[in-house]
């Protein structure tokens, strides 16, 4: 999927309250961490890799990655970096 307007509309329809664009510098990697929100992201440019629970989501342009709130994960951009459109769905409570 590369239609960013349609992706954002789908996120909002599924209860994602925030939608942000992220630029991830070439080769940037973050050690294992978690978030208090669900994540669904669309890779717009470059490569983005998310590793969680032994599963690897290696995504390129037009591909989507997902993470549940509280899921411990590591993330890394490819050698050319990555541009992402990311939805965040905060849990009530």
Secondary structure, DSSP 4 states (H G I P E B T S, - for coil): ---HHHHHHHHHHTT--EEEEEEE-TT-EEEEE--SEEEEEEEEEEEEEEEETTEEEEE-TT-EEEE-TT--EEEEEEEEEEEEEEEEEEPP-
